[in-house]
């Protein structure tokens, strides 16, 4: 369900908005928020990531020599996920996206809805994240 009203969205965003995602703001078009649910030292890092309407992250790649990748569990609002060279996928609460290592992709909110997902960094060997170019306004507006 699309949700433009922030107060209504926060009622459905059961894992909480968290703090402004200032540390990674340069990799996002628009404002995002981060609410860590576990600590990296726990062995599996999970965070609730919230995107204001129209916010999306840059194209990026989760590298790993073995295993790795990312898992998205959509929890509130509506968003988009797209792999390079493929059509964008609509995201709604309950949708799970498995992103293998080495797949260039982006994700974020639809222009007319807040959006939240739990992001899981999948365990692997020699894991790293490469931030690439922004999703252009033309690419995003075409969705």
Buried (B, 14 or more C-beta within 10 A) or exposed (E): EBBEEEEEBBEBBEBEBBEEBEEBEEBBBBBBBBBBBEEEEEEEBBBBBBBBBBBBBBBBBBBBEEEBBBBBBBBBBBBBBBBEEEEBBEBBBEBEBEBBBEBBBBBBBBBEBBBBBBBBBBBBEEBEEEBBEBBEEEBBEEE
